[in-house]
Amino acid sequence: MFNIILFGPPGSGKGTQSEKLIAKYNLKHLSTGDLLRSEIANGTPLGLEAKKLMDAGQLVPDEVVVGMISSALDANQQVNGFLFDGFPRTTAQAEALDKLLKLKGTEIGVVLALEVSDAELVKRLLNRGLTSGRSDDTNETVISNRIVEYKNKTAIVADYYKKFDKARAIKGEGTLDEIFDALSKEIDLRQSEK
Ligand code: ADP
């Protein structure tokens, strides 16, 4: 198994690049944002609780997202690997993920961190809000709250993986293909080292 974390602030292109990467490397895509939105769409108690936080641009509690990821790992035993998108977002989530993967006899292969300027992030998110149907993409205050949450709680997660020499920074501005090629190159390099 080869497991990848696609890391980066909201609007850095994780979702878009994930779609291309799962097709190329035959991975199972696990996006906590998508999993949470599907809970909301199904009107579950978890979804109702999460919606309030998501609408305010705040993170959902660690136990909630770790529980969702744990179930998703159990439900997908026979896969080539996982692509984690939007998870882990706190150091506690990263530690929990390491434990869950260890129980399955596997680990994170590489963490690819997309780097995009704040001005570009806000521009992309507002633009996505025109068509995404996501209320958290239409309000500039909510967008800036999400970027603040990223800076306060999520950015340090990259340091956690740097300790294990697993994190690689990738320039997240340029054409979709340029970014995809840069991501693929790092994955190929890591896989050949294994
Ligand atoms: P983006 O990264 O573009 O903001 P996501 O779909 O990844 O979009 O996340 C949307 C919202 O879902 C976040 O603002 C947060 O409220 C919640 N969320 C998603 N993943 C997590 C996570 N791992 N931990 C806590 N909250 C999360």
Residues whose N, C-alpha, C, O or C-beta is under 5 A from the ligand:
A	BS01	ADP	P9 P10 G11 T32 G33 D34 L53 M54 G57 Q58 L59 V60 V65 G86 F87 P88 R89 R146
